[in-house]
Amino acid sequence: MATGETMDLERVISQILKIDRQIDRIIEIAFISVAAVFGAWLAWKVLGVADASLLIKVVGAFVGAVISAVVMWLFWLVARFLA
């Protein structure tokens, strides 16, 4: 009977750890998404002040989003490594 209870406890702990990893992944994606939106918004504003054309604003916003997302992802990796 004790062996069965141990197996059940191991299964429960395994499921909790899986959920914890999924929550970490969701938080990571949320932070990266917010950084991408902020990067796109900032690039759009900077290029708007510079009176750039619409195509340049769109391309700049995309590039700003990608750069911001990559930087946030790198910060996230460093934070996980140091934790």
NULUM-851071 format. One record per atom (N, C-alpha, C): atom name; z, x, y. Coordinates in pm, 1 decimal. Atoms other than C-alpha are relative to their C-alpha. Layout:
BEGIN
ATOM at        Z        X        Y
ATOM CA        Z        X        Y
...
This chain:
BEGIN
ATOM at        Z        X        Y
ATOM  N      0.0     82.1   -119.6
ATOM CA      0.0      0.0      0.0
ATOM  C      0.0     86.3    125.7
ATOM  N     -7.0    -86.9   -117.4
ATOM CA     80.3    283.6    241.3
ATOM  C   -134.7     64.9     28.2
ATOM  N    131.0    -62.0    -20.3
ATOM CA   -261.6    441.5    185.4
ATOM  C    -94.7    -96.6     69.7
ATOM  N     84.2    100.9    -64.5
ATOM CA   -436.8    117.3    283.0
ATOM  C     36.5    -18.4    146.0
ATOM  N    -44.1     13.5   -138.7
ATOM CA   -227.1     88.4    597.0
ATOM  C    -43.8    120.4     82.4
ATOM  N     43.8   -120.3    -70.4
ATOM CA   -312.0    447.1    689.2
ATOM  C   -148.3     -7.8     31.6
ATOM  N    144.5     13.4    -21.5
ATOM CA   -682.8    377.0    646.6
ATOM  C    -28.0    -99.5    112.5
ATOM  N     18.0     98.4   -106.0
ATOM CA   -653.1     68.3    867.6
ATOM  C     35.2     59.2    135.8
ATOM  N    -40.9    -63.1   -124.9
ATOM CA   -469.7    266.8   1134.2
ATOM  C   -105.2    100.4     46.3
ATOM  N    105.5    -95.8    -35.4
ATOM CA   -735.9    538.8   1123.4
ATOM  C   -122.7    -72.1     53.8
ATOM  N    114.7     77.6    -46.8
ATOM CA  -1007.2    276.3   1162.1
ATOM  C     24.3    -54.8    140.5
ATOM  N    -34.2     53.8   -132.4
ATOM CA   -828.6    118.4   1459.4
ATOM  C     -7.0    110.3    104.7
ATOM  N      3.4   -112.2    -94.5
ATOM CA   -782.3    456.6   1628.9
ATOM  C   -143.7     44.3     25.0
ATOM  N    140.6    -37.7    -14.5
ATOM CA  -1147.3    540.7   1563.1
ATOM  C    -73.2    -96.7     92.9
ATOM  N     64.0     99.9    -85.7
ATOM CA  -1258.5    214.7   1726.4
ATOM  C     46.0     14.5    144.8
ATOM  N    -51.8    -18.4   -136.3
ATOM CA  -1032.9    274.7   2028.0
ATOM  C    -66.8    120.0     65.9
ATOM  N     65.0   -118.8    -55.8
ATOM CA  -1180.9    622.4   2075.6
ATOM  C   -146.7    -26.0     31.4
ATOM  N    139.3     35.1    -27.7
ATOM CA  -1534.7    481.8   2051.8
ATOM  C     -9.6    -80.8    128.6
ATOM  N     -0.5     81.3   -121.5
ATOM CA  -1452.6    223.8   2318.9
ATOM  C     28.9     87.6    121.5
ATOM  N    -33.2    -91.2   -109.4
ATOM CA  -1297.5    496.4   2536.4
ATOM  C   -121.9     82.7     41.1
ATOM  N    120.8    -77.1    -32.0
ATOM CA  -1616.6    705.0   2512.4
ATOM  C   -104.9    -87.6     67.5
ATOM  N     95.4     91.2    -62.3
ATOM CA  -1827.2    399.9   2599.2
ATOM  C     39.5    -28.6    144.5
ATOM  N    -47.0     23.8   -136.8
ATOM CA  -1612.1    330.5   2905.4
ATOM  C    -28.3    122.1     86.9
ATOM  N     31.9   -122.4    -74.6
ATOM CA  -1648.1    694.3   3014.2
ATOM  C   -148.0      5.1     34.5
ATOM  N    145.4     -2.6    -23.0
ATOM CA  -2026.2    665.0   2978.3
ATOM  C    -39.6   -101.6    107.6
ATOM  N     29.5    102.2   -100.7
ATOM CA  -2034.6    343.0   3183.8
ATOM  C     42.6     48.3    138.1
ATOM  N    -47.2    -52.6   -128.3
ATOM CA  -1827.9    505.8   3459.7
ATOM  C    -92.9    110.2     49.1
ATOM  N     92.4   -107.7    -37.3
ATOM CA  -2055.8    810.4   3455.7
ATOM  C   -130.5    -56.8     55.2
ATOM  N    124.8     61.5    -45.4
ATOM CA  -2366.6    592.5   3489.3
ATOM  C     20.1    -68.0    135.0
ATOM  N    -27.3     66.3   -127.5
ATOM CA  -2204.5    394.0   3771.6
ATOM  C      7.8    101.1    114.0
ATOM  N     -9.5   -102.4   -104.2
ATOM CA  -2117.0    708.7   3969.1
ATOM  C   -137.4     58.3     32.5
ATOM  N    133.1    -56.7    -22.3
ATOM CA  -2466.2    851.9   3921.8
ATOM  C    -89.0   -100.8     72.2
ATOM  N     80.4    103.4    -65.6
ATOM CA  -2624.4    519.9   4025.1
ATOM  C     36.7    -13.8    147.3
ATOM  N    -43.7      8.7   -139.9
ATOM CA  -2415.2    499.1   4341.2
ATOM  C    -49.5    121.0     78.5
ATOM  N     49.4   -120.9    -66.9
ATOM CA  -2507.0    858.5   4426.1
ATOM  C   -150.0     -9.3     25.2
ATOM  N    144.9     13.4    -16.8
ATOM CA  -2876.2    781.8   4373.0
ATOM  C    -33.3    -97.3    113.2
ATOM  N     23.8     97.8   -107.1
ATOM CA  -2863.1    475.1   4598.1
ATOM  C     35.5     60.9    135.5
ATOM  N    -38.9    -64.5   -125.3
ATOM CA  -2676.8    671.5   4866.1
ATOM  C   -103.4    104.5     42.0
ATOM  N    101.8   -100.8    -31.3
ATOM CA  -2930.3    956.8   4844.4
ATOM  C   -128.3    -62.7     51.1
ATOM  N    120.8     69.8    -44.4
ATOM CA  -3220.1    714.6   4877.1
ATOM  C     19.5    -57.4    140.1
ATOM  N    -28.1     58.2   -131.2
ATOM CA  -3057.2    537.3   5171.8
ATOM  C      3.0    108.3    108.2
ATOM  N    -10.2   -108.4    -97.3
ATOM CA  -2977.7    865.4   5347.8
ATOM  C   -137.2     58.7     32.1
ATOM  N    134.5    -53.7    -23.1
ATOM CA  -3329.8   1001.2   5300.1
ATOM  C    -84.0    -98.2     81.1
ATOM  N     75.3    102.1    -73.5
ATOM CA  -3476.8    671.7   5425.7
ATOM  C     40.0      1.3    147.3
ATOM  N    -47.9     -2.5   -138.6
ATOM CA  -3258.3    685.7   5738.8
ATOM  C    -46.7    126.2     72.6
ATOM  N     41.5   -125.7    -63.6
ATOM CA  -3337.3   1052.0   5809.2
ATOM  C   -149.0     -3.4     30.9
ATOM  N    144.4      6.4    -23.2
ATOM CA  -3709.8    994.7   5768.2
ATOM  C    -36.1   -109.2    100.0
ATOM  N     23.5    104.2    -99.8
ATOM CA  -3686.2    677.7   5977.5
ATOM  C     21.6     52.5    140.7
ATOM  N    -25.9    -61.8   -130.3
ATOM CA  -3539.1    876.1   6265.8
ATOM  C   -115.8     92.3     37.5
ATOM  N    111.0    -92.9    -24.3
ATOM CA  -3824.7   1123.7   6226.0
ATOM  C   -133.7    -72.6     16.4
ATOM  N    121.7     81.2    -13.1
ATOM CA  -4079.6    836.5   6256.8
ATOM  C   -104.7     34.8   -105.7
ATOM  N     92.3    -29.4    109.8
ATOM CA  -4234.8    911.0   5917.7
ATOM  C    -71.2   -128.6    -42.7
ATOM  N     73.4    116.4     48.8
ATOM CA  -4493.4    683.0   5760.1
ATOM  C     74.8    -63.2   -117.5
ATOM  N    -66.6     72.4    107.7
ATOM CA  -4393.6    426.7   5499.7
ATOM  C    -10.5     74.8   -132.6
ATOM  N     17.7    -73.6    125.2
ATOM CA  -4537.4    632.0   5212.4
ATOM  C     94.7    119.8     -6.6
ATOM  N    -90.0   -116.0     -3.1
ATOM CA  -4341.3    939.9   5318.7
ATOM  C    145.0    -45.6    -14.5
ATOM  N   -136.0     52.4     14.4
ATOM CA  -4024.9    728.3   5350.6
ATOM  C     29.9    -35.9   -145.5
ATOM  N    -20.5     40.7    139.2
ATOM CA  -4069.8    586.7   4998.8
ATOM  C     12.8    122.0    -90.0
ATOM  N     -6.2   -122.5     80.4
ATOM CA  -4141.1    927.5   4845.1
ATOM  C    129.0     76.0     30.1
ATOM  N   -123.3    -68.7    -38.2
ATOM CA  -3853.1   1082.0   5039.6
ATOM  C    123.5    -68.1    -55.8
ATOM  N   -113.2     73.8     56.7
ATOM CA  -3616.4    806.9   4928.1
ATOM  C     11.0     25.0   -150.1
ATOM  N     -1.3    -28.5    144.1
ATOM CA  -3718.7    864.8   4565.7
ATOM  C     52.5    140.6    -26.9
ATOM  N    -45.1   -138.8     17.6
ATOM CA  -3670.3   1240.5   4596.6
ATOM  C    148.9     11.4     32.4
ATOM  N   -142.0     -1.3    -35.1
ATOM CA  -3336.1   1188.1   4770.0
ATOM  C     86.5    -61.3   -109.0
ATOM  N    -74.6     63.7    109.0
ATOM CA  -3224.0    955.4   4492.0
ATOM  C     10.8     92.1   -120.7
ATOM  N     -1.1    -90.1    115.8
ATOM CA  -3322.1   1202.7   4220.8
ATOM  C     93.2    118.4     24.6
ATOM  N    -85.1   -115.3    -30.9
ATOM CA  -3154.5   1496.6   4393.2
ATOM  C    147.4    -40.2     -1.2
ATOM  N   -139.6     45.1     -3.0
ATOM CA  -2834.7   1298.4   4456.6
ATOM  C     52.2    -30.8   -139.9
ATOM  N    -42.0     32.2    136.6
ATOM CA  -2823.6   1173.3   4097.8
ATOM  C     24.5    126.6    -81.4
ATOM  N    -16.4   -125.4     74.5
ATOM CA  -2869.5   1523.4   3956.1
ATOM  C    126.0     73.0     46.1
ATOM  N   -120.1    -66.9    -51.9
ATOM CA  -2600.9   1667.6   4184.0
ATOM  C    126.3    -70.9    -49.3
ATOM  N   -116.9     74.4     47.8
ATOM CA  -2357.1   1390.0   4090.3
ATOM  C     20.5     23.0   -149.3
ATOM  N    -10.5    -25.4    143.4
ATOM CA  -2434.8   1442.6   3721.4
ATOM  C     59.1    138.1    -26.1
ATOM  N    -55.0   -134.6     16.3
ATOM CA  -2362.1   1815.7   3757.3
ATOM  C    148.8      3.5     35.0
ATOM  N   -142.0      8.9    -34.4
ATOM CA  -2033.4   1741.8   3935.1
ATOM  C     78.7    -67.9   -111.8
ATOM  N    -65.4     72.0    108.5
ATOM CA  -1948.0   1498.0   3656.3
ATOM  C     20.2     91.9   -120.7
ATOM  N    -11.8    -93.7    112.1
ATOM CA  -2018.1   1763.3   3391.5
ATOM  C    109.0    103.8     25.2
ATOM  N   -102.3    -99.2    -33.7
ATOM CA  -1802.3   2019.2   3571.9
ATOM  C    138.9    -63.0     -8.3
ATOM  N   -130.0     67.8      4.0
ATOM CA  -1520.4   1766.2   3609.8
ATOM  C     44.8    -24.0   -143.9
ATOM  N    -35.3     22.0    140.7
ATOM CA  -1532.5   1681.2   3238.9
ATOM  C     34.9    131.5    -68.4
ATOM  N    -27.6   -130.4     58.9
ATOM CA  -1538.4   2050.2   3150.2
ATOM  C    137.8     50.8     41.6
ATOM  N   -128.1    -48.4    -50.9
ATOM CA  -1236.8   2127.4   3369.4
ATOM  C    117.8    -88.6    -40.4
ATOM  N   -108.8     94.3     34.7
ATOM CA  -1039.6   1821.4   3255.5
ATOM  C     63.2     31.2   -133.5
